[in-house]
Amino acid sequence: MSKGEIYTIIGRTLAGKTTLLKTIAGLISPDSGGLAFDGHDFGSIPVWKREIAMVYQQFINYPHLTVYQNVAFPLKQRGIQKTEIHRRVKAALSQVGLGGFGDRKIQALSGGQQQRVALARSLVKEAKIVLLDEPLVNLDYKLREQLREEFRGIFDTKASEDSILIYSSTDPVEAMQLGGQILVMDEGRILQQASAKEIYENPISAKVSQITNDPAMNLFDGRIEDGCIVLSPEIKFNLPSHFNGLPQGDFTFGLRAAAISLDDNGFPFSVELSEISGSETFLHVRHEGLKIVGLLNLVQNFPVGGKVSIRFDTKHLYAFARDGRLKSSPYGGLQ
């Protein structure tokens, strides 16, 4: 890991993200293996000597202290001089957009502002490693969206140049917006580490494709046969050009929800559920054993059990081996 970089660990609930962060922080001992940082055995360093700051899902502030006092607290505990404390606190509050809030009481702040105080308290330590464990998960949707947009700017400032920032999340949108390096985690294992762009374009496996998309990428079993993709006796279409190098046989195909659309000349499906989200509609449909979710750029209620005609945008189609390995992607990825 490199200083000045953001590393986002994305995984479903119970994937092991919090356990990994707590292990780095020294709150949990690893069952096997070890930790190394900056060429040193990190595991042998006592917790109180590790230059680490951590922000939890449930932000923790001291209600009887002002914003300034909350942020200054860890520095006072370390016996740092008042002038240096003032410099660091002022810089940290400015960094998280709370300049001028120093004299306010914690109870007077919104949930988003309180989480910024917790973040400022972690940054003020000027720690070598800053760990953020799903820091936005307990905030309402609009506030999460706002802070998500601001976090990239916060982390890009000079105050973060000498730190490694490790951010855990279950939200693919959050991970992609933060950029940097993404580590996809499942059942305690890192499945893939790459840039946000590479993860999006070339997920190394079907499981990675589902973890890193919201809604999860549609996956359906089928065959390549005589220049066609066959999903069922009724659903077959021409092989897209980026699949030309693939042999005939069984595959699992993947398609993002945004590549599913309504088309009068499409394939017949039955509606199972429609969900309006802002200016879009998530449409859940089925054809016999084939279930897919489409993300439609419209607002419309579809009656359950109603019939719709669905088109697959095959230029965005992925092919995975039946064991889950990526075989071909629209962006040229091939395993």
C-alpha positions in Angstrom: 0.0 0.0 0.0 1.2 3.5 -0.9 1.0 6.7 1.2 -1.5 9.2 -0.1 -3.8 6.5 -1.5 -7.3 5.5 -0.7 -8.0 1.8 -0.5 -11.7 0.8 -0.4 -12.6 -2.6 0.9 -16.0 -3.6 -0.5 -17.9 -6.7 0.5 -21.3 -7.8 1.7 -22.2 -7.8 5.4 -20.1 -10.4 7.3 -17.5 -10.5 4.6 -14.8 -9.8 7.2 -14.2 -6.1 6.5 -14.5 -4.9 10.1 -12.4 -7.9 11.4 -9.6 -6.9 8.9 -9.7 -3.3 10.1 -9.6 -4.3 13.7 -6.7 -6.6 13.1 -4.8 -3.8 11.5 -5.6 -1.6 14.5 -4.4 -4.3 16.9 -7.8 -4.8 18.4 -7.9 -8.4 17.1 -5.0 -10.8 16.8 -4.7 -12.7 13.5 -5.2 -16.5 13.6 -2.3 -16.9 11.2 0.1 -14.9 9.1 1.2 -11.4 10.1 1.1 -7.7 9.4 3.9 -5.6 7.9 4.0 -1.9 7.3 6.8 0.4 6.1 9.2 -2.6 6.2 8.5 -3.4 9.8 6.6 -6.2 11.6 3.4 -4.3 12.4 2.0 -7.1 14.5 4.7 -6.8 17.2 4.0 -3.1 17.8 1.7 -2.5 20.8 -1.7 -1.0 20.0 -1.0 2.3 21.8 2.2 2.7 19.7 0.6 2.1 16.3 0.0 5.3 14.5 -3.5 4.5 13.6 -6.8 6.3 13.7 -10.2 4.6 13.3 -13.7 5.9 12.6 -16.5 3.5 13.3 -20.0 3.0 11.9 -21.5 4.5 15.0 -19.7 7.8 15.4 -18.5 8.4 18.9 -18.2 11.9 20.3 -18.1 13.3 23.9 -21.5 15.1 24.4 -20.2 17.3 27.2 -17.4 18.8 25.1 -17.4 21.3 22.3 -16.5 20.4 18.8 -13.0 21.9 19.3 -12.5 20.0 22.6 -13.7 16.7 20.9 -11.2 17.0 18.1 -8.4 18.2 20.5 -9.0 15.4 23.0 -6.5 12.7 21.7 -3.8 15.4 21.3 -4.2 16.5 24.9 -4.0 12.9 26.0 -0.6 12.7 24.3 0.7 15.8 26.0 1.1 17.9 22.8 1.7 21.6 23.2 -1.3 23.9 23.1 0.0 25.9 20.0 0.4 22.6 18.1 -3.0 21.4 19.2 -4.6 24.6 18.0 -2.9 24.4 14.6 -3.9 20.8 14.0 -7.5 21.2 15.2 -8.1 24.3 13.1 -6.7 22.5 10.1 -8.7 19.3 10.7 -12.0 21.2 11.1 -11.3 23.1 8.0 -10.5 19.9 6.1 -13.9 18.4 7.0 -15.9 21.5 6.3 -16.4 22.5 10.0 -14.3 25.7 10.2 -16.0 28.0 12.6 -17.9 25.2 14.4 -15.3 24.9 17.2 -17.4 26.4 20.0 -20.5 24.5 19.3 -21.8 21.7 21.5 -22.1 18.2 20.0 -25.8 18.1 20.7 -26.4 21.1 18.4 -25.0 19.3 15.4 -26.7 17.1 12.8 -25.8 13.5 12.3 -23.6 14.3 9.3 -21.8 17.1 11.2 -21.2 14.7 14.2 -19.7 12.2 11.8 -17.4 14.9 10.4 -16.3 15.7 14.0 -15.4 12.0 14.4 -13.5 12.1 11.1 -11.6 15.3 12.1 -10.6 13.7 15.4 -9.1 10.8 13.5 -7.3 13.1 11.0 -5.9 15.4 13.7 -3.7 12.6 15.0 -1.8 12.8 11.7 -1.7 9.0 11.9 0.1 6.9 9.2 -3.0 4.8 8.7 -6.6 6.0 8.9 -9.3 3.3 9.1 -12.9 4.1 8.3 -15.4 1.3 9.0 -18.5 2.1 6.9 -18.6 5.6 8.4 -21.8 6.6 6.5 -23.9 3.6 7.0 -26.0 5.0 9.9 -26.8 8.3 8.1 -29.9 8.9 6.0 -29.7 8.5 2.2 -29.4 12.2 1.2 -26.8 12.8 3.8 -24.8 9.8 2.7 -24.9 11.0 -0.8 -23.7 14.5 0.2 -20.8 13.3 2.4 -19.8 10.7 -0.2 -19.3 13.5 -2.7 -17.2 15.4 -0.2 -15.1 12.6 1.1 -13.0 12.4 -2.1 -12.1 16.1 -1.7 -11.3 15.6 2.0 -9.0 12.7 1.3 -7.3 14.5 -1.6 -6.1 17.4 0.6 -2.5 17.9 1.6 -3.3 16.7 5.2 -3.8 13.2 3.8 -0.6 13.0 1.6 1.4 11.1 4.2 -1.5 8.8 5.3 -2.9 5.5 4.0 -6.7 5.7 4.1 -8.5 2.3 4.3 -12.3 2.7 3.9 -14.8 -0.2 4.2 -18.2 -0.3 2.6 -21.0 -2.5 1.3 -22.0 0.1 -1.2 -20.6 -0.3 -4.8 -21.6 3.3 -5.7 -19.6 4.6 -2.7 -16.6 2.5 -3.6 -16.6 3.7 -7.2 -17.0 7.4 -6.3 -14.1 7.3 -3.8 -11.9 5.9 -6.6 -8.4 4.8 -5.7 -7.7 1.1 -5.2 -10.6 -1.3 -4.5 -10.3 -4.6 -2.7 -13.2 -6.9 -3.1 -13.7 -9.1 -0.1 -15.9 -12.2 0.5 -15.8 -14.7 3.4 -12.6 -13.3 4.7 -10.7 -13.5 1.4 -9.6 -10.7 -1.0 -11.0 -11.8 -4.4 -9.6 -8.9 -6.5 -7.6 -5.8 -6.0 -7.5 -3.2 -8.8 -8.5 0.4 -9.7 -12.2 1.3 -9.6 -12.1 1.4 -13.5 -10.6 -2.1 -13.8 -13.0 -3.6 -11.3 -15.9 -2.1 -13.1 -14.8 -3.2 -16.6 -13.2 -6.5 -15.8 -14.5 -8.2 -12.6 -12.3 -11.2 -12.2 -15.2 -13.5 -11.4 -19.0 -13.7 -11.3 -19.0 -13.2 -7.6 -17.0 -10.0 -7.9 -19.4 -8.8 -10.5 -22.3 -9.2 -8.1 -20.5 -7.6 -5.1 -19.4 -4.5 -7.0 -22.7 -3.7 -8.8 -26.0 -2.3 -7.4 -28.3 -3.9 -8.3 -26.1 -7.0 -8.6 -25.2 -8.0 -12.1 -27.7 -10.3 -13.7 -26.2 -13.8 -14.1 -27.8 -16.5 -16.2 -26.6 -19.9 -17.4 -26.6 -20.6 -21.1 -24.7 -22.0 -24.1 -22.7 -20.7 -27.1 -24.0 -22.8 -30.0 -23.7 -22.2 -33.8 -22.9 -18.5 -33.5 -25.7 -17.9 -31.0 -26.2 -17.5 -27.3 -29.0 -19.8 -26.1 -30.6 -19.2 -22.7 -33.7 -21.2 -23.4 -35.6 -22.6 -26.4 -37.4 -19.3 -26.7 -34.5 -16.9 -25.8 -31.5 -16.9 -28.1 -29.6 -14.1 -29.8 -26.6 -13.6 -32.0 -23.1 -13.9 -30.5 -21.6 -10.4 -29.8 -18.3 -9.7 -31.6 -16.3 -9.6 -28.4 -17.3 -13.3 -27.8 -15.9 -14.4 -31.2 -12.9 -16.1 -29.6 -14.9 -18.2 -27.2 -15.5 -21.9 -27.9 -18.9 -23.5 -28.0 -20.2 -24.8 -24.7 -21.7 -23.9 -21.4 -21.2 -20.4 -19.8 -22.6 -18.1 -17.2 -23.5 -14.8 -18.8 -23.6 -11.5 -17.0 -25.4 -8.3 -17.8 -25.9 -5.1 -15.7 -29.4 -3.9 -15.0 -28.9 -0.8 -17.1 -28.3 -2.9 -20.2 -31.8 -4.4 -19.9 -34.6 -2.4 -21.7 -38.1 -2.6 -22.9 -38.6 -3.3 -26.6 -41.7 -4.3 -28.5 -39.6 -6.8 -30.5 -37.9 -8.2 -27.3 -38.4 -11.5 -25.4 -41.6 -12.1 -23.4 -41.2 -11.9 -19.6 -43.6 -11.7 -16.7 -43.4 -8.9 -14.1 -42.6 -10.0 -10.5 -42.0 -6.5 -9.0 -41.4 -2.9 -10.0 -39.7 -0.4 -7.7 -39.6 3.3 -8.4 -36.3 5.0 -7.2 -36.1 8.7 -8.0 -36.4 9.1 -11.8 -35.7 5.4 -12.5 -37.6 2.1 -12.1 -36.2 -1.3 -11.1 -38.1 -3.9 -13.0 -37.9 -7.5 -11.8 -39.1 -10.0 -14.4 -39.1 -13.7 -15.0 -39.3 -16.1 -18.0 -39.7 -19.7 -16.7 -36.5 -20.2 -14.6 -34.7 -17.1 -15.8 -35.0 -14.1 -13.5 -33.5 -10.7 -14.3 -33.6 -7.1 -13.0 -33.7 -4.1 -15.4 -32.9 -0.5 -14.5 -35.2 1.6 -16.6 -34.8 5.4 -17.1 -38.4 6.1 -16.5 -41.0 6.3 -13.7 -43.7 3.7 -14.2 -45.6 1.1 -12.1 -45.9 -2.3 -13.8 -48.6 -4.6 -12.5 -47.4 -7.9 -11.0 -48.0 -10.7 -13.4 -48.2 -8.3 -16.4 -46.4 -9.1 -19.6 -43.4 -7.1 -20.9 -41.0 -7.5 -23.8 -37.4 -7.3 -22.8 -34.3 -6.5 -24.9 -30.7 -7.6 -23.9 -28.0 -5.1 -25.0 -25.5 -7.8 -25.9 -22.6 -5.4 -26.6 -22.4 -5.1 -22.7 -22.5 -8.9 -22.1 -20.0 -10.7 -20.0 -19.1 -14.4 -20.2 -17.9 -16.4 -17.2 -16.9 -20.0 -17.0 -19.3 -22.2 -15.0 -16.7 -22.0 -12.1 -17.1 -18.2 -12.1 -13.9 -17.1 -13.8 -14.1 -14.2 -16.3 -13.8 -15.4 -19.8 -14.7 -12.3 -21.8 -15.8 -8.8 -21.1 -17.1 -5.9 -23.3 -13.9 -4.0 -22.4 -11.4 -6.6 -23.7 -10.8 -8.5 -20.4 -10.0 -12.2 -21.0 -9.0 -14.8 -18.5 
